[in-house]
Amino acid sequence: MQTEKLKVTGMTCGGCSHRVGSALKEINGVNSVSVSLGTGEATVDFDEKVTSLDHLKLAVQHAGYGIESTTTSLNPKGKGGCCG
């Protein structure tokens, strides 16, 4: 399991964050999605053997939003904190 934090651009309302979340949830291999309008971020837990970061980015873009940056591999493969 892998967690990625995507910086999404163009979200201006609750409907926007809902559309981004729905687009990400439709991807096979995505386990959970949390979208914050306030921070402009989408946090996605997914199986890296089934889908990829590029696929997540494309889903956001196809929903009509941009990707500014990503924070890669928060808790990669279930490891936690600074001690892994």
N, C-alpha and C positions, 0 to 999 in steps of 0.2 A: 504494500500500500504506500502511496506517496501523497503528500499534501503540497499544493501550490497555491500561492496567493497572487492573484492577478489584479493589476491596477487597471480598472476599466474607465474609459473616458466617454463622456457624452450622456451619462445617466443624470437626469434632472428631477425625477419623481419616483414614487413608489412603483408605478407601472413599469418604469424602465428597469428597476432592480428585479422586478418579477420576471420580465422578459429575459433578462440575462440569466437568472437562476433557472428558468424553464429550459432555455436553450442548452445549458450545461447539463441539467438533469437528464435530458434526452439521450445523452451520449452513453453508449454501452461501456460499462466499466467504471462509471462514476458512482461512488457510494453516497456522497453527501456534498451539498453545496450550501454555502452561507454567503449572501450578498449584503453588503452594507452601503447604503446610499450615502451616509455621512462620511465614510472614509473613501468611497469610490472603489472598494475592493470586493473581489469575489474569492472566497477560500474554497478550494475544491479538493476533496479526498477521492482518489481514484486508483485503479489497478493499472500500473504502468505496463503490465503485460498485455492489457486489453486495449488501452488507448494511450495517447501521448499529449504532451504539453501543446504541441502544434495543433492537434485536433481540438483541444479546449479553446485555444486562441481563435481558430477558424470559426467555431460555433458562436463565440462572442461577436466576431466581426460580421457573420451572416445574420445575426440578430440586429445589426445596425449600429454597433458600438465599437469603440477602438480599444486597443491595448497599449498602455503607456509603457509598462514594464512588468516584470515578474520577480517574485522572491522565490527562488528555487529550493525545493526539497526541504520543507519544514517537516521535521520528524520523518525522514526517509525510511522506508521499509519498517515502520513501526518503532524505530528507535526514538528515545525521548530525551529531551533536555541536553545539557552540555556533556553528559557522560555517556551518551549513546546507549 
